[in-house]
Amino acid sequence: MPADVHSPLDGLRRDAAALRPELVALRRALHREPEIGLDLPRTRARVLAALDGLPLEVTLGERLSSVTAVLRGGRPGPNVLLRADLDALPVRENTGLPYASELPDAMHACGHDLHTAALVGAARLLAERREQLAGSVVFMFQPGEEGGGGAALMVEDGVLDAAGERVSAAYALHVGAALLPAGYVAGRPGPIMAASDTLRVVVRGRGGHGSSPHLALDPVPVACEAVLALQTMVTRRFDAFDPVVLTVGTFHAGTAENVIPDEAAFGATVRSFSPAARELVLAEAVRVVRGIGAAHGCEVDAVVEHGYPVTVNDPAEAAYAERTARALLGDDRYVEMPRPLAGSEDFGVLAAQVPGAYVMFGACPADTDPFTAPYNHSAEARFDDGVLGDAAALLAALALGRG
């Protein structure tokens, strides 16, 4: 590159580092007052205050506490979307941090407070570079990622078309309290996070006295058999290279040791990594549990609750995100993921509509081993908010480089 030609990434990390104290303060304020679900009034107010004064076109959601902000670039080019999720989890924090949650049953245990602060930082960095920016950037501040379906609601409300013309790509990052050292970025083309669905089963028998099971129709062993059969189904009906995960997390039956109950119920989370495997595992799971019930003369109610789709990185966008991360942070700071994570994310809703790239961003505290540190969603999960400068810079770089 000639000496008089400057990269659009020049100065991004320097300027982001200067912003970092403000971003850390914002993150810690959010961490002290976490909010759950779709209605996050205090969180939205903090986001709006942090964006105040920037040349943004701001729209507020009515069905949820969302913020959509559009920055118009100084040059023509493609519109892109940068997304952060805002909501916390119903977890009682046990970190002992001086800025720990002040609410007894809510915690930013998944790092969404860092995502929010990083996206605010990206908005500030890009606003300073508005004349260099080609096209418009849509900043998507989304409630309700933790099971609330916030991404789908914001798509219904027009977030992808907020700049007037549909965005050509969407990007996001997710911090990790473990697995990756602080400041490292990991990604991959194709599936990066699993689809997540729920199976709820009720086995209906006929109650009776525990001493005389032949006079009753005991649903408990039938439900137990169904649980074990589901595990066998997973290993025998699915390609090991297109796997599924089925975990029964709840099982309820009975009120006393000597009483055969009328029914037994269990619930399972079902994870899959392709649309074909997702469709098959849900259909097969229902078929298996109903068949076992029928074999024992029990009625079975089996209901599937669809959750989030597979989060799939567009190969071209994943390659672009990798190039950007290496150029901005250094070659050694990017890691290719050998396989997707079995966690789920509703960024997949966006990636199903427009090409997208989703990357993991290490935020494991420096004094902790990434391979033994408490992971996201743990009551003891801790995140190094010193990474916020680089995280903001990476989001901004993904938008800047598109021009």
N, C-alpha and C positions, 0 to 999 in steps of 0.2 A: 504494500500500500504506500503511495507517495507520502512524503512527510507532511504535506499540507492538507491531506485528506484525513478527517477524523472519524473514528468509529462512533456510531450512535451510543455505544456503551461507555465512551470516555467519561470519566468522572462520576459514574453512577454509584459505585461502591463508596467513593469518598463522600459524596453528598448524602448517601444513605447512612453512613456511619455518623455523620453530623446530626441526622434526625433521630438516631437510635435512642438517646435519652428520653425524648418525647414519646417514642413508640413504646418503650419499656414502661413509662408511667401510665400510658393508656392501657396497655395490657394488664398491668397490675390492678388498675382501677376496675377493669372488667372482671378480673379474677376474684376480687373481693365481693362483687355483687353479681353472681351468675344468675342467669334466667333460663328457664326451660321451655321448650316447645316453640310455638308460633307467635306468642304474644310476649314481646321483649321490650317494653317501653323504656326502661332505663338504659338498656344496651343501645337501642336506636338513638336515644338522646345523646349518648356519648359519641356515637359515630357521627351524627350530624354536627356536633360541636367541633369534632376533630377535622371535619371537612369544610367548616365555615370559612368563607373568604376565598375558596378556590373557584375557578371559572367552570363550574359544573352545572349541568341541568339535572336537578334532583327530583325524583318521583318517589312518593311513599306508598307502600302497599296499604290496602284497606282491610284485606282478610288476614293479613299477617304483618308483623312489624319489620317489613323489608325496606331496604333503601336501594334504589337504582340511581346511579349517577353517571352522566354521560359527559365525557371530555372531548370536545371537537378539536381535531388536530389542525395544524396550519397548512398541511399539504394533503392532496387527495390520496386515497389509499383504502385498503380494506378495513372494515370495522372488526374489532376483536372484543372479547369479553374476558374479564378477570373476576374470579369469584372467591368469596370467603364466606364461611358459615359462622353464625353468631351464637348458637345456643349451647347450653351446658347440659350436664347429665344429673339425674337424681341419685347422686353419690355423696356420702358424708365424707368430707375431706379429712385426711389423716397424714398431712405432710409436715405440719409444724412450721410452715413458712410464715414470715411476718405479714405477708399479704394474702394469707389463706382466706378461703371463703368465709364470709360473715353470716352466711345462711346455713342452717343446720343440715339440710338435705339437698343441697345443690353444689355442684363443683364443675369447674372447667377441667374435667379429667381427660378430655380428648384434645385439648390444645386449640380449641376454636378461638379462644381469646388472642392467641398469637396470630392466627389466620387473619382475624379482624384488624389487628394493629398493623400487620404486614401490608394488607391491602390499602389501609389509610396511607401508609408510607409510600406505596406505589403511586397512589393518586397525587400525592404531593410532588414526588419526583417527576412524574409525567407532566403535571401542570407547569412545572418550571421549564420543561422542554416542549412546550406546546407547539412552538413553531417548527420544531424538528419532526413532530409526530405526523405520520401519514395516516389519514383516516381517523375514525373516532374510537374511543375506548369506553366500553360499558363496564362500570364497576358494580358488581352484583353482591350486595350484602344480604345474605340469606338466613332467615330463621329456620327452625324445624328440620335440621338435617338428621338429628338423632331420632329417627322414626316418625317425624312429623310430615314428611312429604313436601317440604318447603320448596324444593327445586321445581317440582311439577306445578305447584301453585304459581310460582313466579313466571314459569314458561307460559301458563295460561294467561297471566296478566301482561304478557308481551315483553319480557325482559330481553329476549333474543332480538327483538326489533326496536328496542328503545332508542337507537340512534337514527331511526328512520329507514334504514336498510339493514336486513338481517346480518348479524355478525358472521364472519367467515371462519372463525375459530374461537374456541374457549379454552382457558387455561386455569389451573389451580394447583396449589401445593397443600400437602398435609404434613404437619410436624409429627415427629415420633419421639416419645420419651425413652425409647430403647431401640435396639437393633442397629441403628446408624449413629456414628459419632456426630457431635454437634457440627453443623455447617456442611455436611456431606449431602449430596443429592442423589437419589436413586430413581430410576424409571425403566420403562421397557415399552416396546410396541405391543399392540394387541391387548388382551385382558390384563388389567393390573389389579382390580379388586373384584370380588365375587358378587353375584346376585344373591339376594337374601330374601327368603320367604319363610312363612310359618305354617306348620301343620298342626292342627288341633283335632284331637280324637277323643270321642266318648264311646266307651263300650258299655252297652246296656244289657244287664242280665236280670236276675230275680234274686232278691235278698233272702236271707234266712239265718238260721242259727249255725254258728261255726262248728258245732258238734255233728251236724247232719248236712254236709254239703250235697248229698244226693237228692235232698229235697229242695235245693235251691239251684240257681244257675249262676255260678260264681264268675263275675266279670274280671276279677283280679288276675288270675293266671292267664286268662285270654289276653288281657292288655299287656301282661309281661311277655307273653309269647310274641305279640305284635311288635313290641319294642325290639326284641332280639331278631325277629325276622327282618325288620327294617335295616339292621346293621348288616345282615347277610346279603340282602338285596343290593346294598351299596357296593359290596365287594364282588358281586357276581353279575350285575346287570350293566356295569359302567366301565368304560375304557379307563385304564389307569392313567392314561395321558390326557384324558378329559374328565377329571375326577369330580365327585360331589362329596359333600360333607353333610351328614345328618346327625344332629345331636339332640337327644331328648333331654330337655332341661327341667321339665316339671312332670310330676306324677302324683295324682291325688286319688285316694280311695278310702272309704270306710271311716267309721267313727269310734269303733271299739274292737279289741282283739278277738272277741268271740262273736262278732256280727259279720255276716257276709253282706256286703253292700249291694245296692241295686245297680250301681254303675262305678266304673273306674275311668279316669280321664288322664290324658297326658298331652304335652305339647312339645314340639320340636322345632328347632331352627334348621333350615335347609339351605346350603350354600352350593352354588354351581358356577362354572366358568365359561359356559357357552349357552346361547339360546336353546340349542337342541338338547343339551343335557338338562337344562332347567325344565323344559317342557316334559321330558321323559321322567325325571325323578319325581316330579309332583304327581304325575299320572300314576306311576308305578307305586308310589307310597300309598296313595288312596286305595288302589287295587289290592295291595297286600293286606292292609289292615281290615278291609271289608271282607276279603276272602277268609282270613283267619277267624273273624267273628262269625261268619256264616258256617264255617266248619264246626264250630262249637255251639251253634244255635243262638248266638247273641246278635243283637242289632248293633250296628256301628254307625255313628255319625262322624264323618271325616271331612273336615273343611280346610281348604287351603286359603291362606291370606297372602296375597301377592305383596311383596315388599319392593326392594330396589333392584333394577336390572344390573347386569354385568357392566362394570366400568371398563370401557374399551378405549385404549389410546390409538388414535389414527396413526398408522406407521410414519407418514410424512411429518405429522405434527410432533410425534415422539422424537423423531430424529432432529427436528428443529429445536425442541426443548433441550435435547442433549447437547447440541452444538452451542446453544446459548449459554447453558450452565457452564460448559467447559471454557468458553471464551470469557465469561464474566468472572468465574471463581477459580479457574485453573483446571487443567486436565485431570489432576489427581482427586478432585472433589466430586467427580461424577462416577457413579457405580451402576452398571447394568444389572437389573434384577433378573435372576435366573428363572423365577416363577412368580405368578401373581400372589397377592395376599388374600386370605380367606375372609378378611373383613369386608364390609360393604359400605357403599357411599352413594348418595344420590346425585353426585356429579355425573353418574352414568346416564341420568335423564337428559342432561345437556349434551353429553357425548353421543347420544343416540340421534340427536337432531342436527348437530353441526360437528365438524371434525374437532377433536379436542386432544389435549395432553394433560395428564395429571401426574405429578411427581411427588415423591416422598422427600421430606427435608429433615435431616437429623437435628434433634434438639435435646439430646441426652446430656445432662449436666456433666461437666468435665471431671468431677470427682467420683463418677459412677461408671461401672463397667456396662457398656451398652448391651451385653449379652445376659446380664443378670438384673439389670435395672427394672423396676416396676413399669409395665407397659401402659399404653393409653387405656383409659377406662378404670384403672386401678385407683383406689382411694389414696394411694401413696405415690401416684405418678407425679413426677416433677419435670419441668421443661426449662431449658436454658434460654431465657429471653434475650441473651446476648446475640442470638442468631438473627434477631429481627431486622437489623440493617441489611444483611445479605439476602434475607428472604424478601424484603421489600424491593431490593435492587433486582432480584431475579424476576419477580412479577413485572416490574417496569420494563426490564430488558426484553421479556417476551412480547410485550406490546410494541416497543420501539423497533425491534428488529424486523417486524413484519413489513415495514415500509421499504 
